[in-house]
Amino acid sequence: MPIKKSSIKDVRRTARRRVRNVAVMSRLRGAIKKVRDAKSADEAALALNIAESLIDKAARRKYIPANNAARNKSRLAVAVNKLKTAA
C-alpha cells in the first residue's frame, strides 16, 4: 500500500478510472458482437449504426486509438455488406 498522500489518491483515482474503462469497453465489445452475430441484414444494419456511434465516442474520448476505431468500423461495414448481398 502506498504511504504518501498523493499516492493514496492515485490508487483511488486509478480504481475509479478502471471501473469506467471496463464499463465503456465492455459495452463497446458487446455492440460489436451484436453486429457480427446478427442473423438478418436489417438487424445487422441497425446494430452497426449503434456500434459505429459507440466506436466514435470511444475514440473521441481516447478509450481506443483513432485508427483502431476506423479499422473496426470498416470491418463491421464489410461484414454487414456481405450479409446484404447474400440476402
VEXTORGU-254730 format. One record per residue: x, y, z of N, C-alpha, C, O in turn; residue in three letters. Coordinates in steps of 0.001 Angstrom, whole numbers, plus 524288, in hexadecimal, padded with zeros to 5 digits. Each point is the difference from the previous one (the first is absolute). Example, Ala and Ser with C-alpha at 12.3 -4.5 7.8 and 13.67 -1.06 7.14 Angstrom:
<sites>
833867E9C681E787FC86804A68000080384804B0800008040C7FFED80299ALA;7FA968042D7FA9780334804A68003C7FCFE80442802DA801FD80454800A9SER;
</sites>
This chain:
<sites>
803477FB59800007FCB9804A78000080372804E4800008041E800218027BMET;7FA25803D07FABC80308804D57FFE47FFBC802D78053D7FC517FF5780306PRO;80799803C47FDF180050802DF804E27FEEB805CC7FF257FD4B8027A8031CILE;804D57FFA87F8AB7FF418058D7FEE47FA4A801257FEC57FD397FCCE7FDB9LYS;80121807DA803DC7FA97801957FF387FE928001B7FA2B7FBC27FE4F7FE7DLYS;807C8803AB7FE507FEE7800567FA5E7FFA37FA907FD907FCEF7FF257FC65SER;806317FD33805927FFD07FAA57FDFA7FAED7FD4D801827FDD87FCF37FCF9SER;8004380432807B77FB047FDCB801C07FB9D802087FC7B7FC807FD107FE7FILE;803BB80803800367FC1E802497FC79800637FD7F7FA9A7FC077FF047FD79LYS;808BD7FFF7800CA800CC7FD817FAE67FD627FAAD7FFC27FDAC7FE947FC0BASP;802BA7FE80808367FD997FACD800337FA138007C7FF737FD8C7FD067FD20VAL;8002F806BF805A67FA57800D57FFA37FE72801B27FA7F7FC2A7FE177FDD1ARG;806D78057B800017FEDE802027FAC4800617FBA17FBF07FCBA7FF9B7FC80ARG;807467FD2780403800BF7FBAB7FC5F7FB767FC2A8005B7FE367FDFA7FC06THR;7FFF080108808AE7FB9A7FC66800B17FB1B802207FD657FD267FD167FD74ALA;801DA808088032C7FB71802627FD7B800727FFB77FA137FC367FEBD7FD53ARG;808628026D800A7800DA7FFD97FA5E7FF557FA817FDE37FDC67FF367FBD0ARG;8042D7FD02807207FF9A7FA957FE3D7FA4A7FE537FF777FE877FD7F7FC2AARG;7FE51803E2807AA7FA707FEA57FFCE7FD818025D7FB227FD0D7FD627FD40VAL;8042580794801B27FDC9802A47FB7A8020B7FD967FAEB7FCFF7FF1E7FC5AARG;8081C7FFD38036A8024B7FDB67FB467FDB17FAA87FED47FEBB7FED27FB83ASN;800BA7FDF78087C7FDD97FABD7FF467FA68800597FE017FE777FD097FC8AVAL;7FE7C80694805A17FA8E800927FE627FFA1801B57FA4D7FCEE7FDD47FD01ALA;8062D80608801837FFD7802007FAA0801C17FBCA7FC2E7FD727FF277FC04VAL;806D17FE3D8051E802147FC157FC6A7FC747FB3B7FFAC7FF8A7FD9D7FBDAMET;7FDF9800FD8086F7FC687FB977FFFA7FB50801307FC8E7FE567FCB57FCEASER;7FF88808038039D7FB948019C7FCCE801838001E7FA3B7FCF37FE777FC9EARG;807BD8035B80253801F2800487FAA1800967FA8E7FDA47FE4B7FF0C7FB9CLEU;804197FD6D80749800B17FAA27FE0D7FAC17FD4F7FF2C7FF587FD0A7FC44ARG;7FCEF803FB807337FAD57FDB37FF717FD40801E87FB1B7FD6B7FCF77FD4EGLY;8032080816801887FD8A802347FB53802697FDB77FB137FD3D7FEDB7FC3CALA;807E18007C803CC802B87FDB57FB7E7FE4B7FA5D7FF3E7FF357FE3C7FB99ILE;8003D7FEFA808B67FE617FA887FFC17FA767FF817FDCF7FEDC7FC557FD1CLYS;7FDB480758804417FAA17FFDC7FDFF7FFEC800907FA177FCD67FD867FD5CLYS;806A4805BC8008B80041800A27FA50801C77FAF27FD837FDC37FE457FC1DVAL;806347FF62806148022D7FB2E7FDC77FC2C7FB68800627FFEB7FCA07FC93ARG;7FCEE8033F807947FC717FB9D800E07FA96800CF7FD997FC9C7FC9F80078ASP;80293807D57FCF97FADA801277FDC77FE9A7FBFF7FBD0803467FE707FCD8ALA;7F7C87FFF5803387FE1E7FC057FC4E7FE548026F7FACE801257FDE87FBD3LYS;7FC2580687804797FE058026B7FB3A80306805007FECB8029E8022E80365SER;7FCFD7FF9A7F7C1802B2804BE7FE547FDC9804CD802C5802E78039280162ALA;7F7F07FC807FF6C7FD9180475802A6801C580063805A9801398043A801F3ASP;7FEE37F75B8009B801C27FFC980577805B3801BC8005F80175802E280390GLU;801BB7FB597F8C2805928015D7FFF2800BF805D07FF068035E8027580266ALA;7F97D7FFC47FA1080078805917FEC97FEA58035B804BA80295803EA80111ALA;7F95C7FA85801BC7FE7D802DA804B7804447FF9A8042C80163803E28027ALEU;800A87F76D7FE428042E7FF2D803D5804F1802F67FE70802D6801FA80358ALA;7FE2E7FE537F7808049A802D67FE167FF9D805C58014F803DC8026B8018ALEU;7F7837FFC97FDDC7FF2E8057E8012F8014E80126805B68029D803DC8012EASN;7FB957F8D0802508010F800A380599805CC7FF3C801228025C80300802EDILE;7FFE47F8F97FABE805847FECE800F0803858045F7FE0B803C080171802A5ALA;7FB1A800AE7F8C680338804437FDE37FFD8804BB80392803F78029B800CBGLU;7F77B7FE7F8015B7FF7F8046380397803647FF2A804E0802BF8038C801BCSER;7FD027F7BA8006D8031D7FED1804AE805D7800177FECB80320801CC8032FLEU;7FE537FC437F838805847FFFB7FE74801F88059A7FF7C8044680144801D0ILE;7F89A802137FBB780190805817FF62800A1802AF8054A803BA802ED800D4ASP;7F8A07FC10802BC80051802618052F804D97FE21802E6802B1803128028ALYS;7FE637F7DB7FD0F804937FDD2802A9805008025A7FDD6803A480115802F4ALA;7FC967FFB77F7EE804A3802477FD998008C805BB801928044C801D18012AALA;7F75D800FD7FEDC800228058B8015B801E2800C48059D802C0803C280132ARG;7FBBA7F8A28023380177800758058C804FD7FD0C8014B801567FF5A80492ARG;8016C7FEDB7F764805317FD8D8007B7FFF07FABB802D2803E57FE778025ELYS;7F7AF7FEC37FD617FFEC7FAB48021C802B07FC4D7FC398026D7FC2B80199TYR;7FD1D805087F953802B37FD007FBF380289803DE7FC3F7FE23804677FF7AILE;806177FA0A7FDE68027C803777FC367FC7D800E47FB3E7FCA87FCC37FECAPRO;8041A807917FE947FCC6801767FB7D800627FBF07FBAA7FC0E7FEAE7FD96ALA;8089F7FF55801658009B7FC217FBD87FD3B7FAE4801557FDE27FD627FC91ASN;8022980140808637FD387FB56801C97FA27800A67FEF47FD687FC5C7FE3AASN;8009280841802DF7FA72801137FF197FEBB7FF937FA317FC1B7FD9C7FE82ALA;8072F804B77FE417FF117FFE07FA5F8002C7FA667FDF47FCCA7FE7A7FCC3ALA;806EA7FE868051F800877FA8D7FE547FB317FCD18018B7FDEB7FD017FCDEARG;80059803AE808017FB5E7FD2B801E07FB32801627FCCE7FD0F7FC8D7FE64ASN;802248087E800B07FB71801B37FD008002A7FDD67FA787FC047FE507FDE9LYS;8088F801BE7FFC18009A7FE0D7FAA67FECC7FA2E7FFBB7FD277FE467FC88SER;804F27FEC1807057FF307FA537FFF67FA4A7FE9B8010B7FDE87FC5A7FDACARG;7FF9D80690805D37FA7D7FF02801147FCA58014E7FB3C7FC507FD2F7FEBFLEU;804FF807167FEA37FD0F801817FB51800857FBDB7FBC37FC317FEC67FD54ALA;808757FF158020B800DB7FBDA7FC2E7FCAC7FB3F801647FD9B7FDA17FC92VAL;8023E800FD808667FCF37FB83801BA7FA2D800CD7FEF37FD537FC677FE44ALA;800B880851802C97FA7C801227FF1F7FED17FFE27FA2A7FBF57FDF87FE61VAL;8078E804357FE787FF257FFFA7FA4F7FFEA7FA7B7FDD17FD237FEE97FC4BASN;805F57FD9B805F37FFE07FA887FE4D7FAB17FDA28011E7FDE07FD1A7FCCFLYS;7FFF880429807C77FACE7FE01801587FBDF802227FC377FC6F7FD2E7FE6FLEU;80415807C9800217FC32802697FC79800297FD767FA977FBEE7FF027FDA3LYS;808C57FFF780073800747FDB87FAC77FE517FA477FFFC7FE127FE0B7FC0ETHR;802AA7FF49808577FE787FA7D800617FA0F7FF6A800447FDD47FC097FE5DALA;7FF9B807F9803B87FA4A7FFB2800A87FD0A800D37FAFF7FB317FFD97FFFDALA;
</sites>
